[in-house]
């Protein structure tokens, strides 16, 4: 009697290597073997469920890697990795042989969008955002794009965007700063906040 279980498989095709990860010990699929932990990039600590998009939104997912070192996390954040293919399957696996029954169900086929590295005491996580390939259909080539690859296409050899990870709000190079508001007055003529409220009533 064969006993089967469900397993998640993820394949990330990087320029120099291909990551094959699963949520169990290991899974064999034809000539490929999916493992729970990669020697360099570690394991996947968490993954958000894929949500369907509405209107002009597309389904996307975010996964959190637990890299073995900060160097490995930085390596996974290379600008050249943007756009690399990411696929996710659900497969039925024979518990005795760790081989797959039939054909796994493809649940997601997309590409690396961005990565955010979080480092703290006892914490090292790399959050990767993955979007569908159809995301390119929504790209409007206007103004500045805050990706290292595009930045270098405009300014060869300029590395300013390479280490811009974990930034909450990006500001494109060469754009004007928002107008500054000064609540105080000069030469002794500044009013209090209460006085200003009375003026604008």
N, C-alpha and C positions, 0 to 999 in steps of 0.2 A: 504493500500500500504506500502510495506516494503522499507525502505531506508537504503542502505548499504554503508559502507566506508571501506577502507583498513587500516589495523593496523599491525604494526610489533611487534612480540612477541619474547622475549629472555628468555631462561631458563638456569640457571647456577647451576649445581648440586655440591654444596660444601659438605665436609664431615659432617658438623654439621647442615647445612640448605640448602634449595634450593631457589634461587632467581628467581622470576617470574616477569619480567618487560615488560611494553608495552609503546607505544608512545602516549597513550591517558589517560583518567582518570582511567578506569579499563575495563578489558575484561574477560568474563567468558568462559571457555572452559571445558566442562564436569564438573568434580569436582574441577578444578583448577581455581584460579582467578589471573590474571596478572594485576599488578598495575603500576602506573607511577613512584612511589617513594618508595624505601625500607626504613624501619625505621632506619636501621643502615648504609647502604651503599649509600643512597641517590638516585640520578637519573643518567641516562646516558646523558651526555652533548653533545656528538658527536660520530659519527661512520663513519668510512671510508667505501666506497662501496667495496663489495667483488670483487676482480679481479682474472681472470683466470690466472693460471700459464702457463709458457712456458718452454719446455724442462724438466729440472730436478727441476723446481719450482712448488710449489703447491699454490692453492688459499688460501689466508689468509685475516684476517680482524683485525682492531684495533678499540677499543672503549674507550672513555674517560668517567670515572665516576666522579661525583661531590659528594664525600662523605660528610657526615654531620660533621665529625670530623677527625682529624689526626689519632686518635686511630682506627677509622673504616677503614681508608685507609690502615693503617699498618696491620689490621686484614685481609683485603682482599689480602695482599701481603704475606701471610704465605707460607712457602715452601711447606706445605702439600697440598696447593691448585693447585700446578703445576700438570697439567694432568687432572684436573677436567673437566667433560663434559660440553660443551656449545652448545646449539642449537638455531637456529633462524628460525622463520616462518613468512610468510605473510598470513594474514587471512582476510576474509570478515566478517565484524561485523555489526549486526543489531543495528542501532542508538537508537532504542526505548528500547531494552532489554539489549544491550551490550553483546549479545551472538553471537557465531560464526556460520556462515552458512557453512555447509558441513565440509570438512577436510582442515585445513590450509596447505599451500604449504611449505614444508621443504626446506629452502634456504641454510642452512649451518649446518654442524654437525662436531664439532671439539673439541678442548681441550685448556685449559689455558696454554700459553707458558711462558709469563713473564709479569711483571708489573713494571711501572716506576712512582714514586711519585714526583710530582712537587709542591713545597710549596714556596709562595712568599707573599708579602703584598696584602691582599685581594684575594689571589689565593690558591686553594687547589684542585689539579686534580690528578687522578690516571689513567694512560693510561695502558690498558690491551691489550696484543697481543694474538690473538687466532689463532691457526693453525689447519689444518685438522688432523684427527687421522693417516692418511697415512704418516704424517711427520715422524713417527717413522721408516718408511722404509728407510729413508735417514740417520738415525743416525749411525755413525761409531764409535764403542767403542774404540777409540784410544786417548792416552794422557789424559789431564785433561778436565773435564766438569765443567763449571762455574755455577752450580746450587747448592743451599744450600742442597738439598736432597742428591745429589751425593757426595758432599763434606763431609757430615756427615757420609755417608756410609764408607768413607775411614778414617775419623778422628772423631769417635764418641764423642759427647759432644763439638766439636769445633764449635763456633758460628760466625766465621769470615765472612762468606758469607751472613748471615741473614740480615744484614743492608746495603748490597751493592746494593742500589737502586739508580737509576738516574745516573749510571756511564756510560759514553759514550763508552769507550773502556775497556773491561775487560782484566785483566792480570792473567793468571792461577798461582796458588801458586807453588813455586818451580821451575819456569822456569827462564832461564838466561836472564838478561837484555841485550838489544841490545848494540852493541859496541858504546862507546862514542867517539865523534870526538873533538879533541882539536885543535883550530886554532892558539893558541898562542904558543910561544916558551919559553923555560926556560933559565935562566942565561943571559938575554939580547940578546938572539939570535933569538927572534920571529920576523917574517916579517909582513909587512902590507898586507891587503887583495889584493891590487893591485899587490904586488910582488908575492904573491901566484898564482894569475891569470897568470902572465908571466911564472911561472915555469911549470904550467900544460897546456900551449898552445902547 
